[in-house]
Amino acid sequence: MSITLTDQDKNTLRTAAYGAVALLAAADAAGSPHKAATRGSIALYSATGPVGHVLAEKSKGVKLNGKSVAAIADEVLPALTEGMGLLRKQDPAEADNFRSAVIVAVEAATVAHKGAPSPTLAEMTRKITGALDAA
């Protein structure tokens, strides 16, 4: 099945995916936010399929306006749900691909910690997963 995404749809997907990584990096301010952002972004850039092509495109449209973790979450969590919804309508398999790509990026971003992720990152991961599954 082929999917058709508008520029706005693509921007929503990029905002959701890269925003999830940015949200984890912001929540990890006391840890290694740069490592979290780098590892998560590399994971997203490695995605495949139509979603992989969208995430690999260079875009100036992705800009998070939040200055706090709460403000970033207000932008990113709804974008995750919206992105899953728009993909599910066109191709449920591609929605699963998007979800997997975001989850892999989240795992990559949180692996920077020795042992288990901090309680803060674990909670943010639950919120990201919840937003993905809300669609």
N, C-alpha and C positions, 0 to 999 in steps of 0.2 A: 504494500500500500504506500502511496506517495502522500506526503504532507505538503501543505501550502501555508507558509508563514509570512505574514506582513512584516514590514520593518519594525513596527511596534511590537509584534509578537516576539520577534527575535530579540529586541531590546529587553522585553520582559524576562525572557529565558536567561539572557546574559546577566541582567540585574539580579535575578534570583540566585543563579549558580555562583557567580563571583561575589555577590553580596553575602551569601552564606559563609564563604571563606573570610570575607572582610569582617563579618559579625564575630566569627570565632577568634580572629586576630585581635579585634577590639576587646573581646571578653577575656583575652589572655594577656592583658597589659602588664601584669606582674611576671609573666613567664617569658615566652619567646614569640612575640607577635609577628616579627619579621619571618621567622622560620615557618610559623603556621601559615602565613599568607603565601609564602613561596611554594611550600609543599602542596597546599591546597590548589593553588593556581596551576601548577604543573599537572596535577591530576586532572583538572578540568580540561586543560589544553590537550590531554591525551585521550579524551572521549572520542567515540566512534559513531558512525551512522549520521543521519541528518542532524541530530543534536550536536554531535562532535563538530560538524561543519559550522553550525551556528556559533558554538562556543569558541571556535578557533578564529572566527572573523574578527578583524580589527574594527572597533566601533568607538566612536566618541560619545555615543548615547548613554553609556553606563556611567552614571555619576551619582554616588550616594551623598545626600545632603546632610545626613545625620552627624552630629558632633558628639553624641554619646551612644553607648551601647543600646539604650532604649530607643533612641531616635533611629538608629540604623535598623534595629529590629522592626520598627514600625514600617519601614520601607521594604525590607527583605522578606519577612515572613508572609505578607500577603502576596508578594511576587512569586514566591515558591508555590503557593496554593493556586494562583492564577495560571502559572506556567504549566503545572500538572493538569489543570482543567482543560486548557486549550489543546494540549497534546492528546489527552484522553479522548476528546471529541473526534479527533482526526485519525489517531493511530495509537491504540492502547499499548502496543509493544514499544513504540517510541516514547511514550510516557514512562514506561518502566525503565527504558534506557536512560532517560533524563534523571529519574529518581536514583538509579544506580550510580550515575556519574556524580551526582551531588553527594551521595553517601560515601563514595570512594574519596572524594575531595575532603569531606569532613573527617574521615578516618585519617587521611594523609596529614591534614592540618593538626590533628590532635596527637599524632604519633611522635611529635617533637618532644613530648614529655617522657621522662623515665618512668616506666611502670604505667599505671592507669592515669587517665586524664584527671585534671583537678575537678572538684565538685562543680565549679563554675562552668568549665567546658563540657562536662557531662550533662549539665542542665541545659546548656545552649544547644547541644546536640539533640537532646530530647525535643526541644522547641522546633528545631529545624525539621526533624523527622515528622513531628506532628503537623507542621505546615504542609509538608509534602503529601501526607496521608489525608489531609482535610478535603482535598478536591474530590 
